[in-house]
Amino acid sequence: RGLARTGTHTGHTGTPVVCAVYMSRATIELATTATADGLSSIALKICSPPSPIAAAVFAHGGCFSDGCSQSHPAVTEALAGIGIASVSSTYRQGAAHPHPTAQHDLACVAEFARRRWPSLPLGVIGSSSGGWHALALSRTIEGMRFCVALCPVADPLLRAEYLRECVQGTAAVAGWRVCHEPSVAGRMLAKQLGYWGDDESMRAAGEMLLPAHAVPTMLVLGGVDKNVPLRVAEGVQGWAHRTLILGGMGHEIQDAPPDANSWVPDVKAFVASALVGTAAAAAPCDQEAP
């Protein structure tokens, strides 16, 4: 289960990412589960290590619009390598399936996970926009034992305001340390707005995550993330039980564990502490890797 080699993975942004490949000996299965209304089905990918210590619902990223059950394979493989079985899904989202459709579908995925692994503690893990979904699910689904959010869009409205500043070319003036190209920011903003609809919906989504929450929660952030700048997660970071900031790294870390300064050992230690009940008792701890 240790670090075996290095590989190149193409993220959902199309950028090749050098990542750590964890040899998990995982079993991959495909399945489906019904939506809450029973009128449709949700495609699933199950990634199971030989002897899992916990299970997790994994919510993929993609600007609240893109992605599917096959997204972020390097992340689910890495989780399997540290003993966490996961179920990924093609939950509905985007303009065709506005909020709260994705949350309803992911709740169905959580029910599937409980049926699949009835004796395992269940948590939730999410990347980017899926990080918001993970943080929200940890509040709305009872019995979650841990939550790990990788570069989460924890405050959708603040992220939208950042993208608008990038489009206008005023991000630096507004105090943002990073900035996307206007064309890239414009495409991201359109996808995000497609799901949320308006600023008030995004404001409410961010505000629901601000009160301190008992479920042990860990954030993994990139120090120079242009997709989700550090400020977007500040509200949640104020109460999160563990925050790992990888300095000099960007949004690629939510798509695959980096070769150097990987977040995987920290997540392994955090989940282990959550399962024995010590993570939630610890004070928030910020760490910035070089």
C-alpha positions in Angstrom: 0.0 0.0 0.0 3.0 2.3 0.0 4.0 4.9 -2.5 5.1 2.8 -5.5 5.9 5.1 -8.4 5.2 8.4 -10.1 2.7 8.9 -12.9 1.2 11.5 -15.2 -2.6 12.0 -14.9 -4.6 14.4 -17.0 -7.0 16.4 -14.8 -10.4 17.6 -15.6 -8.9 20.9 -16.7 -6.9 19.0 -19.4 -3.6 19.8 -17.7 -1.2 16.9 -17.2 -0.5 16.5 -13.5 2.5 14.6 -12.1 1.1 12.6 -9.2 2.0 10.0 -6.7 0.5 6.6 -7.6 -0.5 4.5 -4.6 -0.7 0.8 -5.3 -3.9 -0.1 -3.5 -4.7 -3.5 -5.0 -8.2 -2.1 -5.1 -11.2 -3.8 -6.7 -13.2 -1.6 -9.1 -16.9 -2.3 -9.7 -19.6 -0.4 -11.6 -23.2 -0.2 -10.3 -26.2 2.1 -10.2 -28.6 3.3 -7.6 -32.0 4.9 -7.9 -32.7 8.7 -7.6 -34.9 9.7 -4.7 -38.0 9.9 -7.0 -37.2 6.5 -8.4 -37.5 7.8 -12.0 -33.8 7.7 -12.9 -30.6 6.0 -11.9 -27.2 7.2 -10.8 -24.1 5.6 -12.2 -21.6 4.5 -9.5 -18.0 3.5 -9.4 -17.0 1.5 -6.3 -13.3 1.4 -5.4 -12.6 -1.1 -2.6 -9.3 -2.1 -1.0 -8.9 -5.7 0.4 -9.4 -4.8 4.0 -11.1 -1.3 4.3 -11.1 0.5 7.6 -13.7 3.0 6.5 -15.9 3.9 3.6 -16.6 7.3 2.0 -18.9 8.9 -0.5 -16.7 10.7 -3.0 -18.1 13.9 -4.6 -16.1 14.8 -7.8 -15.4 18.3 -8.9 -16.1 20.1 -12.1 -17.4 23.7 -11.6 -20.8 22.4 -10.4 -21.3 21.2 -14.0 -18.8 18.7 -15.2 -17.5 15.3 -14.1 -18.8 11.8 -13.6 -18.3 8.6 -11.6 -15.0 8.0 -13.4 -13.5 11.4 -12.4 -10.5 11.7 -10.2 -9.3 8.1 -10.4 -6.0 8.9 -8.8 -7.8 10.2 -5.7 -10.0 7.2 -5.2 -7.0 4.9 -5.8 -5.0 6.8 -3.2 -7.9 6.5 -0.7 -8.0 2.8 -1.3 -4.3 2.7 -0.7 -4.9 4.0 2.9 -7.8 1.7 3.5 -10.7 3.8 2.5 -13.3 2.3 0.2 -15.2 4.8 -1.8 -18.2 5.2 -4.1 -18.1 7.8 -6.8 -21.1 8.8 -8.8 -22.5 10.6 -11.8 -24.7 12.8 -9.7 -26.9 15.3 -11.6 -25.8 19.0 -11.7 -25.3 21.9 -14.1 -28.0 24.2 -15.6 -30.2 21.2 -16.5 -30.3 20.0 -12.9 -30.0 23.0 -10.6 -29.4 23.1 -6.9 -30.3 21.1 -4.8 -30.4 18.2 -7.3 -26.8 17.2 -6.7 -27.3 17.1 -2.9 -30.4 14.8 -3.3 -28.5 12.4 -5.6 -25.5 12.3 -3.3 -27.8 11.5 -0.4 -29.0 8.5 -2.4 -25.3 7.5 -2.9 -24.7 7.8 0.8 -27.7 5.4 1.4 -26.1 3.0 -1.1 -22.8 3.2 0.7 -24.4 2.3 4.0 -26.1 -0.7 2.5 -22.8 -1.8 0.8 -20.6 -1.4 3.9 -23.0 -1.7 6.9 -20.2 -2.4 9.4 -17.8 0.3 8.3 -17.7 3.9 9.5 -18.9 6.2 6.7 -17.5 9.6 5.8 -17.6 12.0 2.9 -14.7 13.3 0.7 -15.0 15.9 -2.1 -12.9 17.7 -4.6 -13.3 21.4 -5.7 -17.1 21.9 -6.2 -17.5 18.4 -4.8 -15.8 19.8 -1.7 -18.8 22.1 -1.1 -21.1 19.1 -1.5 -19.0 17.0 0.9 -19.0 19.8 3.5 -22.8 20.2 3.1 -23.5 16.4 3.2 -21.6 16.1 6.5 -24.2 18.4 8.0 -27.3 17.0 6.4 -26.7 13.2 6.6 -26.6 11.8 10.1 -23.8 9.6 11.4 -21.0 10.9 9.2 -17.7 10.1 10.9 -15.4 12.3 8.9 -15.2 14.9 6.1 -12.3 15.7 3.9 -12.6 18.6 1.4 -9.9 19.0 -1.3 -9.7 22.6 -2.5 -13.4 23.1 -1.8 -15.5 25.9 -3.2 -16.6 26.5 0.4 -18.1 29.9 -0.4 -19.7 29.8 -3.9 -20.5 33.5 -3.9 -17.0 34.6 -3.0 -15.6 32.3 -5.7 -18.0 33.8 -8.2 -16.9 37.3 -7.1 -13.3 36.3 -7.6 -14.1 35.0 -11.1 -15.9 38.2 -12.0 -12.8 40.2 -11.0 -10.7 37.9 -13.2 -13.0 38.5 -16.1 -12.8 42.3 -15.6 -9.0 42.2 -15.1 -9.3 43.6 -11.6 -8.5 40.6 -9.4 -5.1 42.0 -8.2 -6.6 45.4 -7.4 -9.3 43.6 -5.4 -6.6 41.9 -3.3 -6.6 38.4 -4.8 -3.1 36.8 -4.7 -3.8 34.7 -7.8 -5.7 35.4 -11.0 -7.2 33.3 -13.9 -7.1 34.3 -17.5 -10.4 36.2 -18.3 -11.6 33.6 -20.8 -11.0 30.7 -18.4 -12.7 32.6 -15.5 -15.7 33.4 -17.7 -16.3 29.8 -18.6 -16.0 28.7 -15.0 -18.4 31.4 -13.9 -21.0 30.4 -16.4 -20.9 26.8 -15.3 -21.1 27.7 -11.7 -24.0 30.0 -12.2 -25.8 27.4 -14.3 -26.1 25.2 -11.2 -26.8 27.9 -8.6 -28.9 30.2 -10.6 -28.3 33.5 -8.7 -26.1 35.2 -6.1 -28.6 34.7 -3.3 -28.5 30.9 -3.7 -24.7 31.0 -3.6 -24.7 33.3 -0.6 -26.9 30.9 1.3 -24.7 27.9 0.3 -21.7 29.5 1.8 -23.5 30.7 4.9 -24.7 27.2 5.8 -21.1 26.1 6.2 -20.0 28.9 8.5 -21.2 27.6 11.9 -18.8 25.3 13.7 -19.7 21.6 13.1 -19.0 18.5 15.1 -18.1 16.1 12.3 -14.3 15.9 12.1 -13.4 18.0 9.1 -10.2 18.4 7.2 -9.4 20.9 4.5 -6.6 20.4 1.9 -5.8 23.7 0.1 -3.3 24.7 -2.6 -1.3 27.8 -1.7 -1.5 29.2 -5.2 -4.8 27.7 -6.4 -6.2 29.8 -9.2 -9.5 27.9 -9.3 -10.3 28.2 -5.6 -8.1 30.8 -3.9 -7.4 30.4 -0.2 -9.8 33.2 0.7 -12.7 31.1 -0.6 -12.2 28.6 2.3 -11.5 31.1 5.1 -14.9 30.8 6.7 -14.8 27.1 7.0 -11.1 27.1 7.9 -12.0 29.1 11.0 -13.6 26.0 12.6 -12.2 23.1 10.6 -10.4 20.6 12.8 -7.4 20.3 10.5 -6.2 22.4 7.5 -3.3 21.4 5.3 -2.0 24.1 3.0 0.4 22.9 0.3 2.5 26.0 -0.5 3.4 26.5 -4.2 0.7 24.1 -5.4 -2.5 24.8 -7.2 -5.8 23.2 -8.0 -4.1 20.1 -9.4 -3.8 18.6 -5.9 -7.6 18.0 -5.8 -7.4 15.9 -8.9 -4.4 13.7 -7.9 -2.1 13.5 -5.0 1.2 15.4 -5.8 4.4 13.5 -5.9 6.1 15.8 -3.4 4.3 16.9 -0.2 1.4 14.6 -0.9 -1.7 15.1 1.2 -2.3 11.4 1.5 -0.3 10.7 4.7 -2.1 13.6 6.4 -5.5 12.5 5.4 -4.7 8.9 6.5 -3.7 10.2 10.0 -6.7 12.5 10.2 -9.2 9.8 9.3 -7.6 7.4 11.8 -7.9 10.1 14.5 -11.5 10.7 13.5 -12.4 7.1 13.8 -11.1 6.9 17.4 -12.7 10.2 18.3 -9.7 12.4 18.8 -9.8 14.6 15.7 -12.9 16.6 16.7 -11.3 17.3 20.1 -8.2 18.9 18.6 -7.9 22.6 17.9 -7.7 23.8 14.3 -4.2 23.4 13.0 -2.9 25.0 9.9 0.2 23.7 8.2 1.9 25.0 5.1 4.2 22.6 3.3 7.0 24.3 1.4 
